[in-house]
């Protein structure tokens, strides 16, 4: 069997061929907006987040606006995204830190982003790649975790350990787009409950297909 590194060298060109304009599906125009949207997207669909953020971003235009927000009011405004109390706390805490320590501007380094309340590596990676076009890692969300396990690019289950494994095998030039391509593939083909393996252009490189379709690849 090929190693994960050998497979990834074949997987990435196929992802690029099929997903030529991959980017985050979250609506945003500024680093602050992608930071807030990514916090809201935890355990929530991007579609639902995008339903509330246009109105939210009209009301709260700067980090200082979020930092001064009434927490109960913000909770009600973001309630449809779920876990709204924790998310409101994280948004207010992060923006207060941005105002106090970074002059009201979202920092553009992993080290500084990780000092913000409620911001872990996944969120920091998405902010850096989406808004600053900087690749300091690979965001491991539910799609990247699922596909990395199915494609056997890692034996780990913890997102930070999965990221560490991916950084070892994915060429750095591909770090920027790798999350977006896997997310798009996860939504369109390699879905959580029932992956569409017979339609998958990575079928011949995936060790997991026959778990879902035992006759996959069998001659008729």
Rosetta blueprint (number, residue, H / E / L):
1 X L
2 X L
3 X L
4 X H
5 X H
6 X H
7 X H
8 X H
9 X H
10 X H
11 X H
12 X H
13 X H
14 X H
15 X H
16 X H
17 X H
18 X H
19 X L
20 X L
21 X L
22 X L
23 X L
24 X L
25 X L
26 X L
27 X L
28 X L
29 X L
30 X L
31 X H
32 X H
33 X H
34 X H
35 X H
36 X H
37 X H
38 X H
39 X H
40 X H
41 X L
42 X L
43 X L
44 X L
45 X L
46 X H
47 X H
48 X H
49 X H
50 X H
51 X H
52 X H
53 X H
54 X H
55 X H
56 X H
57 X H
58 X H
59 X H
60 X L
61 X L
62 X L
63 X H
64 X H
65 X H
66 X H
67 X H
68 X L
69 X L
70 X L
71 X H
72 X H
73 X H
74 X H
75 X H
76 X H
77 X H
78 X H
79 X H
80 X H
81 X H
82 X L
83 X L
84 X H
85 X H
86 X H
87 X H
88 X H
89 X H
90 X H
91 X H
92 X H
93 X H
94 X H
95 X H
96 X H
97 X H
98 X H
99 X H
100 X H
101 X H
102 X L
103 X L
104 X L
105 X L
106 X L
107 X L
108 X L
109 X L
110 X H
111 X H
112 X H
113 X H
114 X L
115 X L
116 X L
117 X L
118 X L
119 X L
120 X L
121 X H
122 X H
123 X H
124 X H
125 X H
126 X H
127 X H
128 X H
129 X H
130 X H
131 X H
132 X L
133 X L
134 X L
135 X L
136 X L
137 X L
138 X L
139 X L
140 X L
141 X L
142 X H
143 X H
144 X H
145 X H
146 X H
147 X H
148 X H
149 X H
150 X H
151 X L
152 X L
153 X L
154 X L
155 X L
156 X L
157 X L
158 X L
159 X H
160 X H
161 X H
162 X H
163 X H
164 X H
165 X H
166 X H
167 X H
168 X H
169 X H
170 X L
171 X L
172 X H
173 X H
174 X H
175 X H
176 X H
177 X H
178 X H
179 X H
180 X H
181 X H
182 X H
183 X H
184 X H
185 X H
186 X H
187 X H
188 X H
189 X L
190 X L
191 X L
192 X L
193 X L
194 X L
195 X L
196 X L
197 X H
198 X H
199 X H
200 X L
201 X L
202 X L
203 X H
204 X H
205 X H
206 X L
207 X L
208 X L
209 X H
210 X H
211 X H
212 X H
213 X L
214 X L
215 X L
216 X L
217 X L
218 X L
219 X L
220 X L
